[in-house]
C-alpha cells in the first residue's frame, strides 16, 4: 500500500483538508491533492462540503449560532508527541510549556503585541475564550505530564502516517513535533474537523516542525505564533486569503475566508513595510487588508477577529471532528485537567502532576573497542527527575548516578545497560540487553577469507535493529545463494486482517525511513593488498515504477571497532555504481528479484542474486576491519538478503619478526587433542594467548626460549568443546592471530 496521502506531504492541503504554514516559499497543489484524497476516501468530500457550508453561514453576519458556553471558557486537553531521533528535535518540556503559554495568550486576546495593531483593526480583537491544558491522565488512565517523547524515524517524515500514538481525538488535541514536516520548507499543518470524521479520524491533529513550537529552545519569537495559526485551522478557520492556491511566491489571488469582519486579502510571505496612511491595500485600494491576523502568512501576527473567535466557538459546539466533546466536564475529569492551573510560566512545573518518570537514554555509539569511552545521555521523560542510577555490564565505572556518564568496557561481547530515573513519586527503569557491542581486541579472521554463513562464524555478526521494531537481520536457513543459509532482513508483515483501529494497518505506510544494520566480524588486512569485499544480495520491491524504489543499501568500513564509518562505493556484478563518495544503491540497481507483491519474498533461484563489492586500500591501521551493511526502507520495501561475504586480495608477508618464527599450529582442526605450536624462536620471548569467540582467555603462557626450535603443547588446550578458537601470538611489538577449529 502506498502512502494514503502522499499529497499531505506534497502540499499540506490549504483550507480544505490540510493547511500549512511554510518558512519561506510556500507551494500548494490544493485542488489536485484534495481530489486525490477524495478518490481514496470519498466520504471526506462530504465533510469538506459540510465545512464549506459552515463557513459560508458566517458570510455577512457577525452573529453565529446560540452557544452553550457563550459566556464561559472552553478548556481543551492537549498532548504533545515529540517524535525524535535523539537530536535537537527532542525538545525540552520547558519549550512545550512555553508554547502552551504563547497560544493560551493569543487565543484569549492577551498578546502584548496587540498594541501595534493598525487603526483599521485595533477594535477588532477577538477573544475566543479557549484555554489549553496539558493532559494529566493518558488514555489508559496513567499519570502524564501531557508530553511524550517517542524515538522513531517518522520524525524525518512528518506526513499523515507520522501521527503515531494518537490519543482519542474526542478527548485530546494531539500535536506532533517532528524534525521534518512533509516536504522541505514546511513548518506545520493541521486538519479541519469536518475532514476527519468517519475513517478519517486518524488524520486529526496538528504536526509542527520543532523550530516552530513556542518562543524558546529551538524556536524563536518570530515563529511563536505558528501553532496558533495551525490550531486556528484545527478549529475550522481558513487563511485570511481563503482557498487561493499558493503559487511559488505565495498567495497571489485576492480571496476571502468567509468571515464577515476580515476583508478580502491577497496575503503576503512576510511583514511588508507600511505605506501611508497604513498601506496594505492590494485587493482594494480603499480597504486595508488584515495582515496582522494570525491566519495570514505575513508573520505580523497580532490578533484574531471577533468573527473568527465566534467561528471557533461554533466549531467547538459542533459535532464535526468530535470537537464538542473536548471541553465537557466528563472529558476534563477523564483527562485530569479540570482542576489544573494554566501554565503561566514555562518554568512552573506545578501546573502538571508529578508522575513516575519514563526512563530513556541514548549513547554516542553502540559499537566500541575495549577501553574506549562511550558517552551516555539521559533522555527520560514524563516527569521532573531527582536521581539517576546506571549499571553497565563489565563497565568502568560499573555504576553511576550522573545524568550523562562516560563509560568504557573491559571485555568483548554484547553489554547490557540499565537506567533507573526516580523522583518522589517512583522510579522508572529501562534495561537494554546487548545494547553495546564491544569488539574483540584482535581480528576474527586473517585476510583474505570467506564467510559462507554455514558455520559457527555466522553467529559472529552484529544485527542492529535501531528502533527495536518488526524488521531486523536474522539468520535464515534455505534462503541463501545455492539454497544455503543467509542473513534476512524481514520487512514483510501480514496486515491483511488489520483494520483502522489496529496499528498494524499502517505498517507499510510507516516503513519508509527505518534503518537496519548488519555488521561483519573483523578481518586483519594489514598484509593483504588489492582488497575487495564482495557479497551476494537478493532483493525484490513492492514498487511498480523505478522512481518509487527509494529504499537504499549502503556499505561502510571501520578500522576502529565501529566508532566511525567510511562509506564505500559499491560495484554490482563488476560495474561501479555511484561516485567516489557513494550514496549507496537504490532504484533499479538494488532490485534483483523483481516485484515482491507484498508477500514474504524469498529468492527461488540463483538468478535472484547479484554480487556487490567494495574496494579497500589497506594500511597498517587495518588490523581489525569490519564492514557494515545498512538498509534504509521505503514504504514499498520488501525482504532483503545477504550471503557469501568474501574478502579477496593478495596475501603478502606478515612482519619479518612474525615470519621468522615459521610458526605452525597443529592439529588444526583437532578432535579434542591438545593444541601444539612449533616455531623457530628468535631473539625475544613469544607469548601465546588462547581465547574463545567471546574473548575469554582459556590459556596464556610466555615461552622464554630464544634462538632455537621450540615444540610445545599449550596448557589447558586439550578436550575443548567443539567450536572455533583464536590463538594470539606476540613477540616484541608484533602480533598475529591464528584460528583454531575443534571438531
NUVO-749669 format. One line per field, with one value per residue (C-alpha): x, y, z; chain. Coordinates in nm, 2 decimals. Example, Ala and Ser with C-alpha at 12.3 -4.5 7.8 and 13.67 -1.06 7.14 Angstrom:
2
X c(1.23  1.37);
Y c(-0.45  -0.11);
Z c(0.78  0.71);
chain c(A  A);
This chain:
743
X c(0.00  0.15  0.12  -0.25  -0.19  0.15  -0.05  -0.03  0.34  0.33  0.12  -0.03  -0.38  -0.49  -0.83  -0.98  -0.85  -0.50  -0.34  0.02  0.24  0.58  0.91  1.00  0.83  0.50  0.37  0.05  -0.14  -0.46  -0.73  -0.52  -0.42  -0.78  -0.91  -0.66  -0.79  -1.15  -1.05  -0.91  -1.16  -1.48  -1.65  -1.41  -1.58  -1.90  -1.71  -1.54  -1.87  -2.02  -1.73  -1.78  -2.15  -2.05  -1.80  -2.04  -2.30  -2.08  -2.09  -2.24  -2.31  -2.12  -2.37  -2.33  -2.54  -2.66  -2.36  -2.39  -2.08  -2.12  -2.03  -1.78  -1.43  -1.37  -1.09  -0.92  -0.68  -0.36  -0.09  0.24  0.40  0.77  0.89  1.27  1.60  1.77  1.86  1.76  1.41  1.37  1.27  1.26  0.94  1.02  0.98  0.64  0.53  0.63  0.44  0.13  0.18  0.20  -0.11  -0.31  -0.22  -0.31  -0.65  -0.75  -0.67  -0.38  -0.09  0.12  0.20  -0.17  -0.08  0.08  -0.24  -0.31  -0.60  -0.83  -0.83  -0.74  -1.11  -1.14  -0.96  -1.14  -1.12  -1.20  -1.21  -1.03  -0.77  -0.54  -0.41  -0.16  -0.33  -0.27  -0.42  -0.35  -0.60  -0.50  -0.56  -0.19  -0.03  0.11  0.26  0.10  0.43  0.56  0.89  0.90  1.21  1.11  1.23  0.89  1.04  1.20  0.87  0.62  0.33  -0.01  0.14  0.38  0.08  0.17  0.04  -0.27  -0.47  -0.85  -0.92  -1.26  -1.07  -0.74  -0.59  -0.29  0.01  0.31  0.65  0.89  1.22  1.08  0.72  0.61  0.82  1.12  1.03  0.70  0.66  0.33  -0.01  -0.35  -0.67  -1.02  -1.26  -1.51  -1.23  -1.15  -1.49  -1.55  -1.24  -1.05  -1.03  -0.66  -0.58  -0.68  -0.44  -0.15  0.20  0.48  0.85  1.02  1.16  0.80  0.70  0.69  0.94  1.24  1.47  1.49  1.22  1.21  0.97  0.95  0.80  0.60  0.25  0.28  0.09  -0.18  -0.22  -0.25  -0.49  -0.70  -0.72  -0.80  -1.09  -1.22  -1.06  -0.94  -0.65  -0.75  -0.68  -0.92  -0.88  -0.65  -0.36  -0.01  0.19  0.56  0.59  0.28  -0.09  -0.13  -0.51  -0.73  -0.98  -1.20  -1.21  -1.59  -1.57  -1.75  -1.50  -1.19  -1.15  -1.07  -0.70  -0.41  -0.18  0.19  0.50  0.65  0.55  0.55  0.65  0.37  0.27  0.10  -0.15  -0.15  -0.09  -0.18  -0.45  -0.35  -0.70  -0.90  -0.72  -0.98  -0.96  -0.66  -0.60  -0.56  -0.21  -0.17  -0.42  -0.30  -0.45  -0.23  0.13  0.28  0.45  0.30  0.07  -0.12  -0.49  -0.79  -1.11  -1.43  -1.58  -1.30  -1.34  -1.71  -1.64  -1.40  -1.66  -1.92  -1.68  -1.63  -2.01  -2.04  -2.01  -1.75  -1.43  -1.60  -1.49  -1.80  -1.67  -1.33  -1.45  -1.72  -1.67  -1.66  -1.37  -1.18  -1.22  -1.11  -0.80  -0.72  -0.72  -1.03  -0.86  -0.51  -0.37  -0.28  0.10  0.16  0.53  0.72  0.94  0.65  0.63  0.35  0.10  0.14  0.12  0.44  0.44  0.67  0.95  0.97  1.34  1.51  1.87  2.10  2.47  2.71  2.79  2.67  2.99  3.32  3.66  3.78  3.87  3.73  3.49  3.12  2.91  2.56  2.29  1.98  1.66  1.40  1.06  0.71  0.84  1.09  1.37  1.56  1.80  1.97  2.11  2.30  2.45  2.69  2.79  3.17  3.18  3.43  3.26  3.01  2.76  2.69  2.45  2.53  2.27  2.52  2.81  3.10  3.19  3.44  3.42  3.68  3.57  3.44  3.08  2.73  2.68  2.36  2.29  2.02  1.90  1.66  1.52  1.34  1.16  0.93  0.65  0.85  1.11  1.11  1.36  1.49  1.71  1.86  2.01  2.31  2.28  2.66  2.88  3.25  3.48  3.75  4.09  4.21  4.07  3.84  3.98  4.31  4.26  4.18  3.90  3.53  3.22  2.95  2.71  2.70  2.95  2.97  3.12  2.77  2.68  2.96  2.77  2.61  2.25  2.14  1.76  1.78  1.42  1.36  1.07  0.94  1.22  1.57  1.85  1.85  1.99  1.75  1.81  1.75  1.70  2.06  2.26  2.25  1.97  2.22  2.18  2.16  2.10  1.75  1.61  1.24  1.05  0.73  0.44  0.10  -0.16  -0.44  -0.65  -0.59  -0.83  -0.81  -0.81  -0.50  -0.16  -0.05  -0.29  -0.03  0.28  0.38  0.29  0.53  0.81  0.98  1.29  1.35  1.72  1.87  2.23  2.43  2.80  3.06  3.32  3.67  3.94  4.32  4.40  4.75  4.92  4.66  4.68  4.43  4.14  3.78  3.49  3.22  2.88  2.58  2.24  1.89  1.60  1.25  1.04  0.67  0.73  0.59  0.79  1.16  1.11  0.91  1.20  1.38  1.49  1.87  2.17  2.50  2.82  3.07  3.41  3.55  3.90  3.82  3.55  3.26  3.33  3.35  3.25  3.35  3.10  3.23  3.14  2.95  3.01  2.74  2.84  3.17  3.01  3.07  2.76  2.78  3.09  3.38  3.15  2.90  2.54  2.46  2.24  1.88  1.62  1.67  2.03  1.90  1.63  1.74  1.41  1.15  0.82  0.75  0.37  0.35  0.44  0.71  0.97  1.22  1.47  1.38  1.70  2.05  1.92  1.76  2.10  2.36  2.72  2.81  3.17  3.37  3.74  3.97  4.31  4.48  4.75  4.90  4.58  4.37  4.44  4.07  3.85  3.47  3.21  2.85  2.55  2.29  1.95  1.71  1.35  1.08  0.71  0.74  1.03  1.03  1.27  1.65  1.90  2.28  2.51  2.87  3.08  3.43  3.73  3.96  4.31  4.68  4.83  5.17  5.43  5.35  5.61  5.96  5.96  5.65  5.75  6.09  5.91  5.80  5.51  5.28  4.98  4.86  4.64  4.41  4.13  4.16  3.93  3.99  4.37  4.59  4.69  5.06  5.29  5.61  5.83  6.19  6.25  6.44  6.58  6.27  6.03  5.69  5.35  5.06  4.70  4.41  4.06  3.71  3.49  3.37  3.73  3.76  4.12  4.15  4.52  4.81  5.18  5.51  5.79  6.13  6.34  6.55  6.74  6.62  6.34  6.05  5.78  5.52  5.18  4.96  4.83  4.46  4.41  4.30  3.94  3.80  3.43  3.37  3.40  3.63  3.91  4.17  4.54  4.71  5.09  5.30  5.67  5.82  5.59  5.45  5.12  4.93  4.63  4.55  4.21  4.19  3.90  3.79  3.55);
Y c(0.00  0.34  0.64  0.71  1.08  1.14  1.45  1.56  1.59  1.72  2.01  2.01  2.10  2.46  2.54  2.22  1.92  2.01  2.36  2.45  2.74  2.75  2.90  3.08  2.99  2.82  2.59  2.40  2.20  2.23  2.11  1.84  1.70  1.73  1.53  1.26  1.25  1.22  0.93  0.74  0.84  0.96  1.02  1.30  1.51  1.52  1.66  1.91  2.03  2.05  2.26  2.50  2.54  2.61  2.88  3.03  3.07  3.34  3.55  3.89  3.82  3.86  3.65  3.28  3.00  3.01  2.89  2.66  2.82  3.17  3.33  3.07  2.93  2.63  2.42  2.17  1.89  1.88  1.61  1.68  1.38  1.46  1.24  1.23  1.06  1.19  1.51  1.88  1.79  1.62  1.95  2.01  2.02  2.38  2.46  2.29  2.48  2.80  2.71  2.65  2.98  3.15  3.01  3.04  3.41  3.45  3.27  3.49  3.83  3.88  3.92  4.21  4.29  4.38  4.74  4.75  4.66  4.92  5.15  4.98  4.66  4.78  4.75  4.40  4.19  3.87  3.67  3.31  3.22  2.90  2.77  2.48  2.25  1.97  1.64  1.49  1.14  0.94  0.73  0.42  0.61  0.67  0.98  1.20  1.55  1.57  1.53  1.20  1.16  0.89  0.76  0.70  0.76  0.92  1.24  1.27  1.20  1.43  1.32  1.18  0.85  1.02  1.06  0.76  0.71  0.92  0.97  0.97  1.29  1.33  1.39  1.55  1.79  1.59  1.79  1.60  1.77  1.65  1.73  1.75  1.83  1.68  1.85  2.07  2.42  2.33  2.45  2.29  2.17  2.09  1.92  2.07  1.89  1.80  1.64  1.38  1.22  0.85  0.67  0.99  1.02  0.91  1.22  1.46  1.68  1.92  1.84  2.10  2.14  2.17  2.51  2.65  2.54  2.82  3.10  2.94  2.65  2.55  2.80  3.18  3.47  3.51  3.16  3.15  3.21  2.92  2.68  2.94  2.96  2.58  2.54  2.80  2.56  2.28  2.49  2.55  2.88  2.93  3.16  3.52  3.49  3.20  2.90  3.06  2.84  2.90  2.96  2.98  3.31  3.26  3.35  3.58  3.57  3.80  3.60  3.58  3.34  3.36  3.57  3.90  4.11  4.00  4.18  4.03  3.96  3.88  3.76  3.80  3.59  3.84  4.15  4.44  4.79  5.03  5.27  5.59  5.62  5.25  5.08  4.71  4.76  4.52  4.39  4.72  5.05  5.17  4.88  4.78  4.40  4.24  4.11  4.12  3.84  3.50  3.33  3.52  3.43  3.76  3.70  4.02  3.81  4.01  3.90  3.70  3.90  3.87  3.69  3.43  3.38  3.32  3.07  2.88  2.88  2.75  2.47  2.37  2.35  2.13  1.76  1.77  1.61  1.55  1.89  1.93  1.66  1.81  2.07  1.87  1.82  1.44  1.48  1.73  1.49  1.19  1.37  1.51  1.88  2.01  2.14  2.21  2.56  2.71  2.72  3.09  3.04  2.79  2.71  2.65  2.27  2.29  2.32  1.95  1.65  1.48  1.14  0.84  0.90  0.70  0.61  0.65  0.71  0.71  0.69  0.84  0.49  0.13  -0.04  0.02  -0.12  -0.25  0.05  0.32  0.56  0.57  0.87  0.80  1.07  1.06  1.12  1.02  1.20  1.23  1.39  1.61  1.37  1.38  1.10  0.85  0.50  0.35  0.00  -0.11  -0.48  -0.50  -0.13  0.12  0.25  -0.03  0.21  0.58  0.84  1.11  1.21  1.17  0.94  0.83  0.45  0.21  -0.17  -0.42  -0.73  -0.80  -0.90  -0.76  -0.55  -0.47  -0.12  -0.02  0.33  0.40  0.75  0.85  1.12  1.14  0.96  0.65  0.50  0.42  0.17  0.09  -0.21  -0.28  -0.62  -0.63  -0.26  -0.20  -0.44  -0.44  -0.58  -0.83  -0.67  -0.89  -0.98  -1.28  -1.36  -1.31  -1.18  -1.29  -1.51  -1.60  -1.64  -1.86  -1.83  -2.21  -2.24  -2.10  -1.78  -1.69  -1.61  -1.35  -1.09  -0.79  -0.72  -0.36  -0.32  0.05  0.10  -0.25  -0.30  -0.58  -0.58  -0.70  -0.90  -1.27  -1.59  -1.77  -2.13  -2.24  -1.88  -1.81  -1.85  -2.21  -2.26  -2.21  -2.00  -1.62  -1.32  -1.20  -0.85  -0.93  -0.62  -0.81  -0.81  -0.96  -0.69  -0.84  -0.89  -0.55  -0.26  0.12  0.06  -0.16  0.00  -0.29  -0.14  0.13  -0.09  -0.04  0.33  0.38  0.15  0.42  0.57  0.28  0.17  -0.17  -0.27  -0.59  -0.58  -0.84  -1.00  -0.83  -0.91  -0.85  -0.69  -0.54  -0.79  -0.82  -0.60  -0.52  -0.59  -0.62  -0.73  -0.90  -1.03  -1.18  -1.00  -1.06  -0.81  -0.76  -0.45  -0.36  -0.05  -0.06  0.24  0.30  0.64  0.47  0.25  0.48  0.20  0.20  -0.02  0.13  -0.04  0.10  0.00  0.08  0.03  0.14  -0.11  0.08  0.41  0.58  0.45  0.53  0.47  0.27  0.28  -0.03  -0.22  -0.46  -0.76  -0.57  -0.24  0.06  0.23  0.59  0.81  0.81  0.93  0.66  0.73  0.36  0.18  0.23  0.21  -0.05  -0.12  -0.27  -0.49  -0.85  -1.04  -0.81  -0.73  -0.88  -0.83  -0.75  -1.11  -1.27  -1.26  -1.54  -1.59  -1.90  -1.94  -1.81  -1.58  -1.38  -1.28  -1.02  -0.97  -0.65  -0.54  -0.26  -0.19  -0.11  0.04  -0.12  0.00  -0.09  0.05  -0.23  -0.48  -0.54  -0.41  -0.46  -0.40  -0.27  -0.33  -0.05  -0.09  0.20  0.10  0.28  0.23  -0.02  -0.21  -0.59  -0.85  -0.81  -1.10  -1.11  -1.41  -1.52  -1.24  -1.28  -1.07  -1.11  -0.99  -1.09  -1.20  -1.05  -1.12  -1.05  -0.86  -1.00  -1.08  -1.30  -1.46  -1.55  -1.77  -2.01  -2.09  -2.39  -2.48  -2.84  -3.04  -2.79  -2.89  -3.12  -3.37  -3.25  -3.31  -3.05  -2.77  -2.77  -2.50  -2.54  -2.24  -2.12  -1.88  -1.57  -1.31  -1.24  -1.45  -1.55  -1.52  -1.75  -1.65  -1.88  -1.73  -1.84  -1.64  -1.42  -1.32  -1.52  -1.63  -2.00  -2.02  -1.77  -1.85  -1.70  -1.92  -1.77  -1.98  -1.79  -1.88  -2.24  -2.46  -2.49  -2.75  -2.70  -2.82  -2.53  -2.55  -2.62  -2.67  -3.04  -3.16  -2.82  -2.82  -2.82  -2.46  -2.20  -2.05  -1.78  -1.82  -1.48  -1.49  -1.19  -1.14  -0.80  -0.53  -0.77  -0.97  -1.21  -1.43  -1.79  -1.95  -2.30  -2.53  -2.81  -3.06);
Z c(0.00  -0.10  0.12  0.16  0.14  -0.01  -0.11  0.26  0.24  -0.11  -0.05  0.30  0.19  0.23  0.39  0.26  0.43  0.54  0.58  0.60  0.70  0.54  0.63  0.30  -0.03  0.01  -0.25  -0.26  -0.52  -0.32  -0.55  -0.72  -0.38  -0.25  -0.54  -0.46  -0.11  -0.23  -0.46  -0.17  0.09  -0.09  0.24  0.31  0.04  0.23  0.53  0.32  0.17  0.52  0.63  0.34  0.43  0.79  0.68  0.43  0.71  0.86  0.54  0.60  0.97  1.29  1.48  1.49  1.64  2.00  2.20  2.50  2.66  2.51  2.84  2.96  2.87  2.66  2.81  2.58  2.70  2.49  2.44  2.26  2.09  2.04  1.76  1.76  1.68  2.00  1.81  1.87  1.76  2.10  2.25  2.62  2.83  2.90  2.53  2.53  2.84  2.66  2.35  2.56  2.73  2.38  2.23  2.55  2.54  2.18  2.19  2.47  2.32  2.56  2.31  2.43  2.07  2.01  2.09  1.75  1.56  1.28  1.33  1.08  1.31  1.66  1.76  1.60  1.86  1.91  2.24  2.17  2.54  2.48  2.72  2.65  2.93  2.91  2.99  3.33  3.26  2.95  2.76  2.97  3.30  3.37  3.51  3.24  3.21  2.86  2.68  2.54  2.37  2.11  1.93  1.57  1.21  1.15  1.28  0.93  0.75  0.92  0.70  0.80  0.89  1.14  1.37  1.58  1.94  1.86  2.18  2.14  1.94  2.12  2.44  2.34  2.09  1.95  1.85  1.69  1.69  1.43  1.26  0.91  0.81  0.48  0.22  0.27  0.39  0.56  0.91  1.02  0.92  1.07  0.99  0.96  1.19  0.92  0.71  0.98  1.05  0.99  0.87  0.86  1.24  1.24  1.03  1.31  1.49  1.43  1.30  1.36  1.29  1.63  1.53  1.53  1.88  2.14  2.15  2.33  2.28  1.91  1.82  1.84  1.90  1.52  1.49  1.81  1.65  1.41  1.64  1.70  1.32  1.29  1.59  1.41  1.12  1.36  1.47  1.11  1.03  0.68  0.58  0.56  0.18  0.16  -0.07  -0.32  -0.44  -0.31  -0.63  -0.60  -0.42  -0.21  -0.22  -0.52  -0.57  -0.37  -0.18  0.13  0.43  0.47  0.79  0.78  0.97  0.78  0.45  0.11  0.13  -0.11  0.16  0.20  0.27  0.52  0.70  0.44  0.51  0.60  0.32  0.44  0.58  0.67  0.34  0.29  0.02  -0.26  -0.34  -0.30  -0.28  -0.04  0.20  0.40  0.45  0.79  0.75  1.13  1.16  1.30  0.99  0.74  0.64  0.70  1.03  1.16  1.38  1.64  1.67  1.57  1.47  1.67  1.38  1.38  1.76  1.71  1.43  1.65  1.93  1.69  1.59  1.95  1.98  1.67  1.61  1.33  1.45  1.79  1.89  2.11  2.34  2.42  2.67  2.85  3.23  3.18  2.94  3.16  3.45  3.25  3.12  3.46  3.36  3.53  3.84  3.69  3.68  3.34  3.28  3.31  3.34  3.13  3.43  3.66  3.69  3.94  3.66  3.57  3.81  3.93  3.76  3.77  3.51  3.19  3.17  2.84  2.72  2.42  2.36  2.11  1.97  2.01  1.88  2.05  2.13  2.47  2.69  2.45  2.63  2.54  2.63  2.76  2.77  2.98  2.77  3.04  3.03  3.18  3.50  3.68  3.78  4.11  4.07  3.83  3.87  3.59  3.57  3.30  3.24  3.26  3.26  3.41  3.61  3.66  3.81  3.80  3.95  3.69  3.44  3.15  3.24  3.03  3.04  2.89  2.88  2.98  2.79  2.44  2.35  2.40  2.71  2.89  3.01  3.27  3.37  3.66  3.68  4.00  4.19  4.49  4.31  4.20  3.97  3.60  3.47  3.12  3.06  2.71  2.68  2.44  2.38  2.34  2.13  2.23  1.97  2.03  2.06  1.78  1.43  1.39  1.05  0.87  0.51  0.26  0.39  0.33  0.54  0.38  0.69  0.73  1.01  1.37  1.24  1.11  1.47  1.50  1.30  1.48  1.39  1.48  1.49  1.57  1.66  1.80  1.55  1.34  1.08  1.16  1.02  1.13  1.00  0.77  0.66  0.30  0.17  0.06  -0.26  -0.36  -0.10  0.18  0.50  0.46  0.66  0.60  0.68  0.72  0.62  0.54  0.78  0.71  0.78  0.57  0.88  1.04  1.04  1.10  1.48  1.46  1.43  1.20  0.94  0.88  0.89  0.53  0.54  0.83  0.70  0.49  0.66  0.90  0.91  0.99  1.01  0.98  1.08  0.99  1.21  1.19  0.94  0.97  0.64  0.72  0.50  0.22  -0.08  -0.36  -0.11  -0.22  0.00  -0.21  -0.11  -0.27  -0.22  -0.32  -0.31  -0.45  -0.42  -0.40  -0.62  -0.97  -1.10  -1.07  -0.91  -0.63  -0.53  -0.29  -0.05  -0.03  0.05  0.17  0.27  0.52  0.66  1.00  1.14  1.50  1.62  1.46  1.64  1.29  0.95  0.59  0.31  0.02  -0.35  -0.45  -0.77  -0.89  -1.10  -1.17  -1.27  -1.04  -0.91  -0.78  -0.74  -0.50  -0.22  -0.26  -0.16  -0.19  -0.44  -0.50  -0.77  -1.04  -0.91  -0.59  -0.74  -0.82  -0.78  -0.94  -0.79  -0.44  -0.44  -0.07  0.01  0.23  -0.06  -0.07  -0.36  -0.55  -0.77  -0.81  -1.08  -0.80  -0.67  -0.77  -0.65  -0.48  -0.40  -0.24  -0.26  0.03  0.03  0.33  0.56  0.90  1.07  0.91  1.18  1.26  0.98  1.00  0.73  0.77  0.55  0.61  0.46  0.46  0.38  0.19  0.20  -0.09  0.07  0.09  0.24  0.18  0.19  0.22  0.17  0.10  0.24  0.08  0.15  -0.15  -0.22  -0.23  0.09  0.14  0.41  0.77  0.97  0.94  1.31  1.28  0.96  1.11  1.36  1.08  1.31  1.27  1.48  1.49  1.48  1.31  1.31  1.61  1.77  2.12  2.13  2.29  2.06  1.97  1.84  1.66  1.57  1.55  1.84  1.76  2.00  2.20  2.41  2.25  2.42  2.33  2.43  2.35  2.36  2.28  2.04  2.33  2.40  2.72  2.79  2.81  2.82  2.84  2.86  2.76  2.63  2.71  2.47  2.22  1.90  1.90  1.76  2.00  2.01  2.28  2.38  2.51  2.86  2.91  2.54  2.54  2.54  2.44  2.33  1.95  1.84  1.68  1.89  1.84  1.92  1.96  1.91  2.04  2.01  2.09  1.94  1.68  1.69  1.47  1.53  1.41  1.40  1.56  1.50  1.73  1.58);
chain c(A  A  A  A  A  A  A  A  A  A  A  A  A  A  A  A  A  A  A  A  A  A  A  A  A  A  A  A  A  A  A  A  A  A  A  A  A  A  A  A  A  A  A  A  A  A  A  A  A  A  A  A  A  A  A  A  A  A  A  A  A  A  A  A  A  A  A  A  A  A  A  A  A  A  A  A  A  A  A  A  A  A  A  A  A  A  A  A  A  A  A  A  A  A  A  A  A  A  A  A  A  A  A  A  A  A  A  A  A  A  A  A  A  A  A  A  A  A  A  A  A  A  A  A  A  A  A  A  A  A  A  A  A  A  A  A  A  A  A  A  A  A  A  A  A  A  A  A  A  A  A  A  A  A  A  A  A  A  A  A  A  A  A  A  A  A  A  A  A  A  A  A  A  A  A  A  A  A  A  A  A  A  A  A  A  A  A  A  A  A  A  A  A  A  A  A  A  A  A  A  A  A  A  A  A  A  A  A  A  A  A  A  A  A  A  A  A  A  A  A  A  A  A  A  A  A  A  A  A  A  A  A  A  A  A  A  A  A  A  A  A  A  A  A  A  A  A  A  A  A  A  A  A  A  A  A  A  A  A  A  A  A  A  A  A  A  A  A  A  A  A  A  A  A  A  A  A  A  A  A  A  A  A  A  A  A  A  A  A  A  A  A  A  A  A  A  A  A  A  A  A  A  A  A  A  A  A  A  A  A  A  A  A  A  A  A  A  A  A  A  A  A  A  A  A  A  A  A  A  A  A  A  A  A  A  A  A  A  A  A  A  A  A  A  A  A  A  A  A  A  A  A  A  A  A  A  A  A  A  A  A  A  A  A  A  A  A  A  A  A  A  A  A  A  A  A  A  A  A  A  A  A  A  A  A  A  A  A  A  A  A  A  A  A  A  A  A  A  A  A  A  A  A  A  A  A  A  A  A  A  A  A  A  A  A  A  A  A  A  A  A  A  A  A  A  A  A  A  A  A  A  A  A  A  A  A  A  A  A  A  A  A  A  A  A  A  A  A  A  A  A  A  A  A  A  A  A  A  A  A  A  A  A  A  A  A  A  A  A  A  A  A  A  A  A  A  A  A  A  A  A  A  A  A  A  A  A  A  A  A  A  A  A  A  A  A  A  A  A  A  A  A  A  A  A  A  A  A  A  A  A  A  A  A  A  A  A  A  A  A  A  A  A  A  A  A  A  A  A  A  A  A  A  A  A  A  A  A  A  A  A  A  A  A  A  A  A  A  A  A  A  A  A  A  A  A  A  A  A  A  A  A  A  A  A  A  A  A  A  A  A  A  A  A  A  A  A  A  A  A  A  A  A  A  A  A  A  A  A  A  A  A  A  A  A  A  A  A  A  A  A  A  A  A  A  A  A  A  A  A  A  A  A  A  A  A  A  A  A  A  A  A  A  A  A  A  A  A  A  A  A  A  A  A  A  A  A  A  A  A  A  A  A  A  A  A  A  A  A  A  A  A  A  A  A  A  A  A  A  A  A  A  A  A  A  A  A  A  A  A  A  A  A  A  A  A  A  A  A  A  A  A  A  A  A  A  A  A  A  A  A  A  A  A  A  A  A  A  A  A  A  A  A  A  A  A  A  A  A  A  A  A  A  A  A  A  A  A  A  A  A  A  A  A  A  A  A  A  A  A  A  A  A  A  A  A  A  A  A  A  A  A  A);
